[in-house]
């Protein structure tokens, strides 16, 4: 795991991206193609993961004993899976917020309306219970060290309501503000203001087209109950809300798929959804959308969106 001195002792590329995610695998699902593309282009990519995902459901039968309600030993496995995923994407700078084990996966349950909410019982050091300033200052140190121009995290709802996603949004937002204040925690480094902040999202038209392709392929179980012409989850945003799209080339799409396979306890890539993605390649699963939360939108591509998160900088 890179340390502050590791990064301080070397000259970083001119363009630098910071991503803040809640659990291992969130980064590969939402931003894997973007990360692979930017690393390949020589940009610096830093990932900060807030928990080890200890409460995750385990899809590998022989590892089910690691579950939180049994041996409670999933965290180190997911740490190793994250390292393998980052190797697949080419990302060499990945850290856990405050260090591995500082914050624990809070878990969640499903609300009848179909979104996540906090679980009935959570651990004392669950990320959902983290002191906001303390957690933000861990990230302030990273921001002032790496000095990214662009930050990517979740929206205020965490995409689908998971408490750790919401907390990651809060911590990233607060840390970005604190990092720019010259008099705040001078011991954490020189102040730095992040020029652009994005929230991960999905284009509504893109999601409807993907659902339609799934249904046309005969897959009625993936995203069960979701109608291509009906209501969509909150992460799907009207196209007018989307500010940027990053479209991966084939090699970046393949790197994303390899990263997803690395998260073997959490993701199975042999189902119909991923089969369809592989069949149509990068256009289906190598397209990642973003909302602009801070900064000015740069030059637009043919779809009316930025095609580079660093556009205009």
C-alpha positions in Angstrom: 0.0 0.0 0.0 1.6 3.4 -1.0 2.3 5.8 1.9 2.4 9.5 2.0 6.2 9.5 1.8 6.0 7.2 -1.3 4.0 9.7 -3.2 5.9 12.7 -1.8 9.2 11.3 -2.9 8.2 11.0 -6.6 6.9 13.4 -9.1 3.3 12.6 -10.0 1.8 13.0 -13.5 0.4 16.5 -14.4 -3.2 15.3 -14.3 -4.4 13.5 -11.2 -7.8 11.8 -10.4 -9.0 10.8 -6.9 -11.8 8.4 -6.3 -13.5 7.8 -3.0 -15.5 4.6 -2.6 -17.2 2.7 0.2 -16.2 -0.9 -0.3 -14.0 -3.0 -2.5 -15.7 -3.7 -5.9 -17.6 -0.4 -5.9 -14.8 1.2 -7.8 -14.6 -1.5 -10.5 -18.4 -1.5 -11.0 -18.8 2.2 -11.3 -15.5 3.6 -12.6 -13.3 0.7 -13.7 -13.2 1.7 -17.3 -12.4 5.3 -16.5 -9.6 4.2 -14.1 -8.1 1.9 -16.7 -8.3 4.4 -19.5 -6.7 7.2 -17.4 -3.9 5.0 -16.2 -3.1 3.9 -19.7 -3.0 7.6 -20.8 -0.4 8.4 -18.2 -2.7 10.1 -15.7 -2.3 9.5 -12.0 -5.2 7.6 -10.4 -5.7 7.4 -6.6 -8.4 5.2 -5.0 -9.4 5.6 -1.4 -11.7 2.8 -0.1 -13.5 3.6 3.2 -14.1 0.0 4.5 -13.1 -3.5 3.7 -16.6 -4.6 2.9 -16.8 -7.0 5.9 -20.6 -7.3 5.7 -20.7 -8.4 2.0 -22.6 -11.4 0.9 -20.3 -14.2 -0.2 -20.9 -15.8 -3.6 -18.1 -18.5 -3.3 -19.6 -21.5 -1.4 -16.3 -22.7 0.1 -15.7 -19.2 1.6 -19.1 -18.8 3.2 -17.6 -19.4 6.6 -15.9 -16.0 6.4 -19.2 -14.2 6.6 -19.8 -11.6 9.3 -22.3 -13.9 11.1 -19.8 -16.8 11.2 -16.0 -16.4 11.3 -16.2 -12.7 10.4 -13.0 -12.9 8.4 -14.0 -11.5 5.0 -12.2 -8.2 5.3 -8.7 -9.5 4.5 -10.0 -11.5 1.5 -11.7 -8.4 0.1 -8.5 -6.4 0.6 -6.6 -9.0 -1.5 -9.4 -8.9 -4.1 -9.1 -5.2 -4.3 -5.4 -5.4 -4.8 -5.9 -7.9 -7.6 -8.5 -5.6 -9.2 -6.2 -2.6 -9.0 -3.5 -4.6 -10.7 -5.9 -5.4 -13.5 -6.7 -1.7 -13.9 -3.1 -0.7 -13.6 -3.8 1.5 -10.5 -0.8 1.5 -8.2 -2.0 4.1 -5.6 -4.9 2.6 -3.6 -5.4 3.1 0.1 -7.9 2.5 2.9 -9.3 5.6 4.6 -7.3 6.0 7.8 -5.5 2.7 7.1 -6.9 -0.8 6.7 -9.4 -1.7 9.5 -10.0 1.9 10.7 -13.7 1.8 9.5 -15.9 -1.3 9.2 -18.5 -2.0 6.6 -21.8 -0.8 8.2 -24.0 -3.3 6.4 -27.5 -2.5 5.2 -31.0 -3.8 4.7 -33.6 -3.2 2.0 -36.4 -0.8 2.4 -39.8 -1.8 1.0 -39.5 0.9 -1.6 -36.4 -0.9 -3.1 -33.5 1.2 -1.8 -30.9 0.4 0.9 -31.2 1.8 4.4 -29.0 1.3 7.6 -29.1 -2.1 9.2 -30.8 -2.6 12.5 -27.5 -3.4 14.2 -24.1 -2.1 13.3 -20.6 -2.4 14.8 -19.2 0.3 17.0 -16.5 1.2 14.4 -18.9 1.1 11.4 -18.3 3.7 8.9 -21.8 5.0 9.2 -20.9 6.0 12.8 -17.6 7.6 12.0 -16.9 11.1 13.3 -17.3 13.2 10.1 -14.4 15.6 10.8 -12.0 12.8 11.9 -12.8 10.7 8.8 -12.6 13.8 6.5 -9.2 14.7 7.9 -7.8 11.3 6.9 -8.9 12.2 3.4 -7.6 15.8 3.6 -4.1 14.3 4.1 -4.4 12.4 0.9 -5.8 15.3 -1.0 -3.0 17.6 0.1 -0.4 14.9 -0.7 -1.7 13.9 -4.2 -3.2 17.3 -5.1 -5.8 16.0 -7.6 -7.6 18.2 -10.0 -10.6 15.9 -10.2 -12.6 14.0 -7.5 -15.1 11.3 -8.1 -17.5 9.9 -5.5 -21.2 9.2 -5.0 -24.2 11.6 -4.9 -25.9 12.5 -1.6 -28.1 9.3 -1.8 -25.1 7.1 -2.3 -26.5 5.9 -5.6 -29.0 3.5 -4.1 -29.1 4.5 -0.4 -26.4 2.3 1.1 -25.3 4.1 4.4 -21.6 3.7 3.6 -22.0 5.2 0.2 -23.9 8.2 1.7 -21.1 8.5 4.3 -18.4 8.3 1.6 -20.2 11.2 -0.2 -20.3 13.2 3.0 -16.6 12.5 3.9 -15.4 13.3 0.4 -17.4 16.5 0.2 -16.3 17.8 3.6 -12.7 16.8 3.0 -12.6 18.6 -0.3 -13.8 21.7 1.4 -11.4 21.4 4.4 -8.4 20.6 2.2 -8.7 24.0 0.6 -8.7 26.0 3.9 -5.2 27.3 4.6 -5.6 27.4 8.3 -7.2 24.0 8.7 -4.8 21.3 10.0 -1.6 22.8 8.7 0.1 19.6 9.9 -1.7 17.7 7.0 0.0 19.6 4.3 -0.3 22.7 2.1 -3.9 23.6 1.2 -5.3 22.4 -2.1 -8.5 23.1 -3.9 -10.0 20.4 -6.2 -11.1 22.0 -9.4 -13.8 19.5 -10.4 -16.0 17.1 -8.4 -18.1 14.5 -10.1 -20.8 12.1 -8.9 -21.1 8.7 -10.5 -24.4 8.2 -12.3 -26.1 6.4 -15.1 -27.7 8.1 -18.1 -31.4 7.3 -18.1 -31.5 6.7 -21.9 -28.4 4.4 -21.6 -29.9 2.4 -18.8 -33.3 2.0 -20.6 -31.4 0.8 -23.7 -29.4 -1.7 -21.6 -32.5 -3.1 -19.9 -34.3 -3.4 -23.3 -31.3 -5.3 -24.7 -31.4 -7.7 -21.7 -35.1 -8.3 -22.1 -34.8 -8.8 -25.8 -32.1 -11.3 -25.2 -34.5 -13.4 -23.1 -33.1 -12.4 -19.7 -36.0 -11.6 -17.4 -34.1 -12.2 -14.1 -31.3 -9.6 -14.1 -32.7 -6.4 -12.5 -35.9 -8.4 -12.0 -39.0 -6.3 -12.1 -37.4 -3.4 -13.7 -39.2 -2.3 -16.9 -37.2 -0.6 -19.7 -40.2 1.8 -20.0 -41.1 2.1 -16.3 -39.7 3.8 -13.2 -35.9 3.5 -12.7 -33.7 3.7 -9.6 -32.4 7.0 -8.5 -28.9 6.4 -9.8 -30.4 6.7 -13.3 -30.6 10.3 -14.1 -32.2 12.3 -16.9 -29.7 12.8 -19.7 -29.9 16.6 -19.0 -28.3 15.9 -15.6 -25.3 14.1 -17.1 -22.3 16.3 -17.6 -19.6 13.8 -18.7 -19.3 10.3 -20.3 -16.1 8.2 -20.4 -16.2 5.6 -23.2 -13.6 2.9 -22.8 -11.7 1.4 -25.7 -11.8 -2.4 -25.9 -8.6 -2.9 -23.8 -10.0 -0.7 -21.0 -13.3 -2.6 -21.1 -11.4 -5.9 -20.8 -9.4 -4.4 -17.9 -12.7 -3.5 -16.2 -14.0 -7.0 -16.7 -10.8 -8.5 -15.3 -11.1 -6.2 -12.2 -14.7 -7.4 -11.7 -13.6 -11.0 -11.9 -11.0 -10.3 -9.2 -13.8 -9.4 -6.8 -14.8 -13.1 -6.8 -16.6 -13.2 -3.4 -19.0 -10.4 -4.5 -19.5 -10.6 -8.3 -20.1 -13.5 -10.6 -19.4 -12.7 -14.3 -20.8 -15.8 -15.8 -24.5 -14.8 -15.7 -26.6 -13.4 -18.6 -25.9 -9.8 -17.8 -22.2 -10.1 -18.1 -22.6 -12.5 -21.1 -24.5 -9.8 -22.9 -21.9 -7.2 -21.9 -19.2 -9.4 -23.3 -21.1 -10.0 -26.5 -21.5 -6.3 -27.3 -18.2 -5.3 -25.7 -17.2 -1.9 -24.6 -20.3 0.0 -25.8 -22.4 -2.0 -23.3 -20.3 -2.0 -20.1 -17.4 0.3 -20.8 -19.5 3.5 -20.7 -19.5 5.4 -17.5 -21.5 8.6 -16.8 -21.0 11.4 -14.4 -22.8 14.4 -12.9 -20.8 17.6 -12.3 -21.0 18.7 -8.6 -18.3 21.4 -8.6 -16.4 23.2 -11.3 -17.1 24.4 -14.8 -18.1 22.1 -17.6 -15.4 21.9 -20.3 -15.7 21.4 -24.1 -18.5 19.0 -25.0 -18.5 16.0 -27.3 -21.1 15.0 -29.9 -23.6 13.8 -27.3 -23.6 17.2 -25.5 -21.4 15.8 -22.7 -17.8 16.1 -21.8 -15.8 13.1 -22.9 -13.0 13.7 -20.4 -13.2 14.5 -16.7 -10.3 16.9 -17.0 -12.0 18.8 -19.8 -11.5 22.6 -19.5 -8.6 22.3 -17.0 
